[in-house]
Amino acid sequence: MKENLKNSGIDIKRVEETPDQSEQYFRQKLEDSLSPSQKVEDLELTEIINVHAIEPLMDNFYKLTNIPIGLNDLKGNVLIGVGWQDICTRFHRVHPETCKHCIASDIMLSSGVSPGKFKMYRCRNNMWDIVTPIMLGGHHIGNIFSGQFFFEDEPLDYELFRSQARKYGFNEEEYIAALDKVPRLSREAVNTGMAFLMGFANMLSELSYSNIRLSRALMERNNLVNELQKNREDLDRAQAVGNIGSWRLDVRKNELIWSDEAHRIFDIPKGTPLTYEFFLSTVYPDDREYVDRKWKEGLGGKPYDIEHRIVVGNKIKWVREKAYLEFDRNGGVTGGFGITQDITERKKVEEALRISNIYNRSLIEASPDPLVTIGQDGKITDVNNSTETVTGYSRDELIGTDFSDYFTEPERAKKGYQHVFLKGFVKDYPLEIQHKDGRVTQVLYNASVYRDESGEVIGVFAAARDVTELKKAEDALKKAHDNLEKLVEERTVQLESAYESLKENEISLSEAQKMAHIGNWDWDLVTGKVHWSDELFNIFGRDPQKSAANYEELLNYIHPDDRDFVDGIIRNSFTGKRYGIDYRIIRDNGEERTVHAEKELIFDRNNTPVRSKGIIQDITERKKAEEALEKIQETHIKEIHHRIKNNLQVISSLLSLESEKFSDAKILESFRESQNRVASMALIHEELYKGNELDTLDFADYIKKLTSDLFDLYSLRNSGVSLKLDLEKIHLDMDTAIPLGIIVNELVSNSLKHAFPSGEAGEIHISFCKKERFSNYDISSSPCFYEKDSFHYILAVEDNGRGIPEEIDFANSDSLGLQLVNILVEQVGGCIDLKRGQGTKFTIWFRK
C-alpha cells in the first residue's frame, strides 16, 4: 500500500506524518476539551481537525489536479483554502456585498447535502462551487468545497461579469483579467476530482471520529489507509480516462517513479529501472536537446510545462510534461513531481484543423467579393483581401473596429447586421462602402449568423457583391425605359386623339386611307371583337361583306416565307413592345403585295393589355419605285466609272500625241511612263464598270490584265522574259486599288526596262495574298517585322534579272517611279521591303 502511495506522486513523507501529528493533536485536544458528558455534535470543526496536518494533503491534491479546494465550518469560516483565485481573494471576498454572497453560498446553498454525496451549484457571484459534507458520528460539522471554476464547454458571459464589475465598483479590466485566470475544467475531471474529495471528506470524518474515540476505534486507521488505497485506484482510473500519468523524480538518488498510466503511455513494463537518462532516451531525437534544456532551466527555477514527441515502439506520440520541483532549505533541488499527458490525438486534430484553416482561408482570399465576420458587439473580427481593397484599410486596421464605420450610411449598416442577429440572415441588403480616399462602391450584402458547437450564435458572416456596374446599367435601363414610356404615352395620346377624330369623320378617314393605301384595325382583347377599316379589306382583297379576319386568318394571308417571322413579332409585342415591320401578303385573288404594319397595346389601370390597334399600309408601289431607283443609281455609278475611264484614255492619247513633238529618249520615256500610270488607273475604272460590284474589284484579275498590257506595251510577249502570277482572289476598294495598281505598274515596268538587257531571258513573279499566308514570307530582317501583326495583305513583285545596284537607295531615290512607289505605299498605310541578290524583290505589306 505504501508503494501505491509512492507511485501516486503525493508527498509521502507528509502523508506519513499526518496521522501521527493528528493523533498527538487530538489526544491533547480531547484531554483539554472533551468531558465525559460532552456530545460529539457539540464540537467545533476546528476542535477536531488538525488544519496544519491536512493542509499539505489538500495542497498536493491541488498540484495534482489544478482543482481549487477549501475546508469550511458550518459558520462559513474558511479553515483551509488551496488554489483560491484572484477573483475571489482580491474582489469577491473583499467587497462587503460580494463577500455576503460568498458566505451565503458557503452556508445556505451548501446545506442539505447527503453524506457521501456532493452538490454542485452556481454561487451568487456566478461561478461554479461544489460541496461535500464532513460528518462526525452522523452529524454534519463542516464541508469540503471545490469551486471558483467554469466548465470548459460553456461559453463565458463576459458582459455579465463586466456588469458585476461596474455594479460593485471593481476595476473592470483587472476584474476581467482575474476572470480569465479562473480554471476551465472538464466535467469528467470535476466528477473524478469530486469522487476523490468525497472520499477525502469521508476520510476526515472517519479519522476525526477515530481520534475522538481512540480507545474504541483503532481500526479506523486501517480504514483510512484502505480508503486512501481506494482513492489511489480512483486516481489511477482518472489518469487512464484523462490519458494523464504522474511521476516523481528523486534527483539525489536519480530515481524516477511512474504511475501505471505513465507506464502505459511510454509502453514501458513495470519493474524497468527508471532514471532521468532513461526517460530522455525515449524522447524523439529531434526534441531531445529541447527537452533536456527545458528540464535544466526548470532545475534553475523556471516553469517546466512543455510539449514534445516520444518514440513508443515504431510509433511517435505527443506528450505534455508539467513538473513541480522541490527544494531543500539551501535551495537545492531534491526532487520533482509532475504529470505526463498523452496529447497525440489532440495534435492530430490540431494539425487537421490547421490544414483545414489554411484551405478555408485560401478559399476566402480567392473570393473577389469582400468578406467579413462580425462579433455580437458589431466589431469586425476578420476580413479578406477584397475587403482591404474596397476600404483602403489593412486587415490589422479593420479588425476590432465597428463594421458600420465603413459605409456612407452607418446607421443603416448597423440595422443590417442587427437584423441578421435577430432573424438569422439577410439577403441582398443594399449598402455603399466608402473607401478611405472617398470613393464609394455600391454593394449588396448577404449575411447569416454562425454558431459554436453548442449552437450559440457567436457572430455574423457577411459577403458583399459589387453592384456598381449593375447599378449603372439599371439606371441607364430605367432612363431608357422612362424615355420609352414617355414616347409610348405621347404616341398613345396622339393615336387616341387621332382615333377619336377618325371616329368623328369616318367618311373622310376612309377616303384618306384609300388615297394613302393605309388601313387600320382595332382588336378588343377582352371581347375578342376585331374591326377592319374599308381600306384594309381592299388591301387584303377580302370581301367587305365578310367579318374582319381573326388572327389565324390573318396569318394565312401572310406569305409563307414571312409567316413565322411575323408571328414571332406579333406574339412578342403582347409584352407591351411596339413594332413596325414590312412583310408580304397574298390576296384572295392570288396577287402578291408588300405591306408595312405598326401596332401598339392599350393597358388598363392594372397594367393589363385590354386593346390592340394598328395600321397596315400597302407599300408595293413604293417598293417597286425603290428597286427601280437602286437600278438607276447602279447604272449611274457605272456610267461615271465608264466616263472616268474614257477621260483617262483621252489623257493617255493626249500624252501620246504630245510625245511626238519630242525626240529625246528620256523625255519620251517619261511620257510613256505617264501613259502607263494613267492606263493603270483607267483599267481600274473599266473593271468597276464591267463588274458586278460598284465600289470594289477583283484585284487579281486586274493585275493579270495590267501586266498583259505592260508586256504588250514593251513588245516582250514573244521574248525570253516570262511572267509568273501567284494571285489570291481578293476584292479591294477603289481607294486602295488605284495606288496599288500604280505601284505594280511602276515595279513591273522597271523590271521590263532594266532587269533583262540585250534580250536576256528571265522571269517576273508577282504574288498577292492575305495575312494567313504571311508565314511563307521571311520578314525577320525587314523593318516591317515589328508591324506585321497589324497588316492584312502582302504584295510581292520580283525578277531574277540583273538587280538594282547597291549604290541606289530606293527609299531616297531620284527616280520619279521609285519616289512614287514609296509615297503610294505610305498612302495605303503599308510597309515596303527590298531584297537584292539574284535579281530584285519588292515586298509590300498593307492594311485594309
MOFEN-V919308 format. One record per residue. RES is the residue in one small letter. PHI is phi as a letter, one per 40 degrees, with the letter a starting at -180 (* if undefined). Layout:
RES|PHI, RES|PHI
This chain:
m|*, k|c, e|c, n|c, l|c, k|c, n|c, s|c, g|g, i|c, d|c, i|c, k|d, r|c, v|c, e|c, e|c, t|d, p|c, d|c, q|c, s|c, e|c, q|c, y|c, f|c, r|c, q|c, k|c, l|c, e|c, d|c, s|b, l|c, s|c, p|d, s|c, q|c, k|c, v|c, e|c, d|c, l|c, e|c, l|c, t|c, e|c, i|b, i|b, n|c, v|d, h|c, a|c, i|c, e|d, p|c, l|c, m|c, d|c, n|c, f|c, y|c, k|c, l|c, t|b, n|g, i|b, p|c, i|a, g|a, l|b, n|b, d|c, l|c, k|c, g|g, n|c, v|c, l|c, i|b, g|b, v|b, g|g, w|c, q|c, d|d, i|c, c|c, t|c, r|c, f|b, h|c, r|c, v|c, h|c, p|d, e|c, t|c, c|c, k|c, h|c, c|c, i|c, a|c, s|c, d|c, i|c, m|c, l|c, s|c, s|c, g|g, v|c, s|c, p|d, g|g, k|b, f|b, k|b, m|b, y|a, r|c, c|c, r|c, n|c, n|g, m|b, w|c, d|b, i|b, v|b, t|b, p|c, i|b, m|b, l|b, g|f, g|g, h|b, h|c, i|b, g|a, n|a, i|b, f|b, s|b, g|a, q|g, f|a, f|b, f|c, e|c, d|c, e|b, p|c, l|c, d|c, y|c, e|c, l|c, f|c, r|c, s|c, q|c, a|c, r|c, k|c, y|b, g|g, f|c, n|c, e|c, e|c, e|c, y|c, i|c, a|c, a|c, l|c, d|c, k|c, v|c, p|d, r|b, l|b, s|c, r|c, e|c, a|c, v|c, n|c, t|c, g|c, m|c, a|c, f|c, l|c, m|c, g|c, f|c, a|c, n|c, m|c, l|c, s|c, e|c, l|c, s|c, y|c, s|c, n|c, i|c, r|b, l|d, s|c, r|b, a|b, l|c, m|c, e|c, r|c, n|c, n|c, l|c, v|c, n|c, e|c, l|c, q|c, k|c, n|c, r|c, e|c, d|c, l|c, d|d, r|c, a|c, q|c, a|c, v|c, g|c, n|f, i|b, g|b, s|b, w|a, r|b, l|b, d|c, v|c, r|c, k|c, n|f, e|b, l|b, i|b, w|b, s|c, d|d, e|c, a|c, h|c, r|c, i|c, f|c, d|f, i|b, p|c, k|c, g|g, t|c, p|d, l|b, t|b, y|c, e|c, f|c, f|d, l|c, s|c, t|c, v|c, y|d, p|d, d|c, d|b, r|c, e|c, y|c, v|c, d|c, r|c, k|c, w|c, k|c, e|c, g|c, l|c, g|c, g|h, k|c, p|c, y|b, d|a, i|b, e|b, h|a, r|b, i|b, v|b, v|b, g|g, n|b, k|b, i|b, k|b, w|b, v|b, r|b, e|b, k|b, a|b, y|b, l|c, e|b, f|b, d|c, r|c, n|c, g|g, g|c, v|c, t|b, g|a, g|a, f|b, g|a, i|b, t|b, q|b, d|c, i|b, t|d, e|c, r|c, k|c, k|c, v|c, e|c, e|c, a|c, l|c, r|c, i|c, s|c, n|c, i|c, y|c, n|c, r|c, s|c, l|c, i|c, e|c, a|c, s|c, p|c, d|c, p|c, l|b, v|a, t|b, i|b, g|c, q|c, d|c, g|g, k|c, i|c, t|b, d|a, v|a, n|b, n|c, s|c, t|c, e|c, t|c, v|c, t|c, g|g, y|b, s|c, r|d, d|c, e|c, l|c, i|c, g|g, t|c, d|c, f|d, s|c, d|c, y|b, f|b, t|c, e|b, p|d, e|c, r|c, a|c, k|c, k|c, g|c, y|c, q|c, h|c, v|c, f|c, l|c, k|b, g|h, f|a, v|a, k|b, d|f, y|c, p|c, l|a, e|b, i|c, q|b, h|c, k|c, d|c, g|h, r|c, v|b, t|b, q|c, v|b, l|b, y|c, n|b, a|a, s|a, v|c, y|b, r|b, d|c, e|c, s|c, g|g, e|c, v|c, i|b, g|i, v|b, f|b, a|b, a|b, a|b, r|b, d|c, v|b, t|d, e|c, l|c, k|c, k|c, a|c, e|c, d|c, a|c, l|c, k|c, k|c, a|c, h|c, d|c, n|c, l|c, e|d, k|c, l|c, v|c, e|c, e|c, r|c, t|c, v|c, q|c, l|c, e|c, s|c, a|c, y|c, e|c, s|c, l|c, k|c, e|c, n|b, e|c, i|c, s|c, l|c, s|c, e|c, a|c, q|c, k|c, m|c, a|c, h|f, i|b, g|b, n|b, w|a, d|a, w|b, d|c, l|c, v|c, t|c, g|g, k|c, v|b, h|b, w|b, s|c, d|c, e|c, l|c, f|c, n|c, i|c, f|c, g|g, r|c, d|c, p|c, q|c, k|c, s|c, a|c, a|c, n|c, y|c, e|c, e|c, l|d, l|c, n|c, y|c, i|c, h|d, p|d, d|c, d|b, r|c, d|c, f|c, v|c, d|c, g|c, i|c, i|c, r|c, n|c, s|c, f|c, t|c, g|h, k|c, r|c, y|b, g|a, i|b, d|b, y|a, r|b, i|b, i|b, r|c, d|c, n|c, g|g, e|c, e|c, r|b, t|b, v|b, h|b, a|b, e|b, k|a, e|a, l|b, i|b, f|b, d|c, r|c, n|c, n|g, t|b, p|c, v|b, r|a, s|b, k|a, g|a, i|b, i|b, q|b, d|c, i|b, t|d, e|c, r|c, k|c, k|c, a|c, e|c, e|c, a|c, l|c, e|c, k|c, i|c, q|c, e|c, t|c, h|c, i|c, k|c, e|c, i|c, h|d, h|c, r|c, i|c, k|d, n|c, n|c, l|c, q|c, v|c, i|c, s|c, s|c, l|c, l|c, s|c, l|c, e|c, s|c, e|c, k|c, f|b, s|b, d|c, a|c, k|c, i|c, l|c, e|c, s|c, f|c, r|c, e|c, s|c, q|c, n|c, r|c, v|c, a|c, s|c, m|c, a|c, l|c, i|c, h|c, e|c, e|c, l|c, y|c, k|c, g|c, n|c, e|c, l|c, d|b, t|b, l|b, d|c, f|c, a|c, d|c, y|c, i|c, k|d, k|c, l|c, t|c, s|c, d|c, l|c, f|c, d|c, l|c, y|c, s|f, l|b, r|c, n|c, s|c, g|c, v|c, s|b, l|b, k|b, l|b, d|b, l|b, e|c, k|c, i|b, h|c, l|b, d|c, m|c, d|c, t|c, a|c, i|c, p|d, l|c, g|c, i|c, i|c, v|c, n|d, e|c, l|c, v|c, s|c, n|c, s|c, l|c, k|c, h|b, a|c, f|b, p|c, s|f, g|g, e|c, a|c, g|i, e|a, i|b, h|b, i|b, s|b, f|a, c|a, k|c, k|d, e|d, r|c, f|d, s|d, n|c, y|b, d|c, i|b, s|c, s|c, s|c, p|c, c|c, f|d, y|c, e|b, k|d, d|c, s|c, f|c, h|b, y|b, i|b, l|b, a|b, v|b, e|a, d|a, n|b, g|c, r|c, g|g, i|c, p|d, e|c, e|c, i|c, d|c, f|c, a|c, n|b, s|c, d|c, s|c, l|c, g|c, l|c, q|c, l|c, v|d, n|c, i|c, l|c, v|c, e|c, q|c, v|c, g|g, g|b, c|a, i|b, d|b, l|b, k|b, r|b, g|i, q|c, g|h, t|b, k|b, f|b, t|b, i|b, w|b, f|a, r|c, k|c
